[in-house]
Amino acid sequence: MNNLKKLIQKKCPNGVQYKAIKDICKLHYGKGNTIPKNGGKYPVYGCNGIVGTTNEYNNENSPIIGHIGSAGVVTWGEGKHFVTYNGTICTPNENVLSRYIYHLLLNLHLEKYVKGSQPFLSASDFQDIKVPVPPLEIQSEIICILDNFTELTTELTTELTTELTLRKQQYEYYKKILFSFKNSNNIQYIKVADIAVRNKGTSITAKKMKELDKKGAPVKIFAAGNTIANVNFEDIPEEDIIYKPSIIVKSRGYIGFEYYNHPFSNKAELWSYTVNDEKFNQKFVYYYLMTLQDKLQRIARNQSVKLPQIYHNNTDTILIPIISIEEQERIVSILDKFDKLTNDILEGIPAEIEARKIQYEFYRNKLLDFKKLKED
């Protein structure tokens, strides 16, 4: 940063020239409306990143601006590559560095110039915008600083993802050990239906869930996958709301279980269990069911090819090991700690990345805000 200040003071103490984008770059659309399907060694860029590969190229090391589709999105085309008509190629002249233009275009937030019900951004929509053009040495220094922020974000993402993978492996390892008694002949079992109440859901459509969804509302409605809606108590029938800690069964598509201890309901095709036998810990039953997810996914595929699905009898008849409540609580305590560690990292990844993104955007805006040179 200090070096950049010195360079600015030395090279352009009175400010820099602002020039229209069309005067410093050649703007032209890529080739072809379809994604090449022949494959090859060169990446194919569309309106928002790589969409395939091919054996020909029409661009090299320059910014690409989304033309149709994800219009206004700026991506960096690394090395030799092919750009389809969905992207606008931005080739700078000899007075501007490609990577400097890339950061500059990001700072313009071109999405705000997008038009049409089918989003598009023509070169004519932004080519007259005037941008600062400092000496090449200063451009190079700015590139170095801003690229460093980008690299740090990439490194952080890799580190956090690696840590998350290790935690998940550790979690699976201990879960396997803690439930190793499954292989013992001395353990007795009991059906889920004999120790828990199966709760029905509420009759609601995906469209209605979307309409009723309110941030911070007290009742959560679960649907297949990760789809949820937060609604108010009066939005659904009182008898459809479950207040006790329960295990939600995700019975369609990706088969899974979710433990929840606040007021909730679920779409009618799903169901939940509330353990009502004092000899069993609700969370223990949940963790045990989690060990059977892969098995249930296979069953679901065999029962319904188009949309994998399980039914009440598939979970009602699952056998739960009968062990002391003290041992159940010990297992829950250990797995809760691993679960918290994993979730903390999982939640931390987007938060950390967002923080780095904000930091990058702050410095990008600051570094590209030059005093305008007064014209004679």
Buried (B, 14 or more C-beta within 10 A) or exposed (E): EEEBEEBBEEEBEEBBBBBEBBBBBEBBBBBBEEBBEEEBEBBBBBBBBEBBBBEBBBBBBBBBBBBBBBBBBBBBBEEBBBBBBBBBBBBBEEEBBBBBBBBBBBBBEBBEBBEEEEBBBBBEBBBEBEBBBBBBEBBBBBBEBBBEBBEEBEEBBEEBEEBBEEBBEEBEEBBEEBBEEEEEEEEEEBEBBEBBEBBBBBEBEEEBBEEBBEEEBEBBBBBBEEBBBBBEEEBBEEEBBBEBBBBBBBBBBEBBBBBBEEBBBBBEEBBBBBBEEEEBBBBBBBBBBBBBBEEBBEBBEEEEEEEBBBEEEBBBEBBBBEBEEEBBEBBBEBBEEBBEBBEEBEEBBEEBBEEBBEEBBEBBEEBBEBEEBEEE
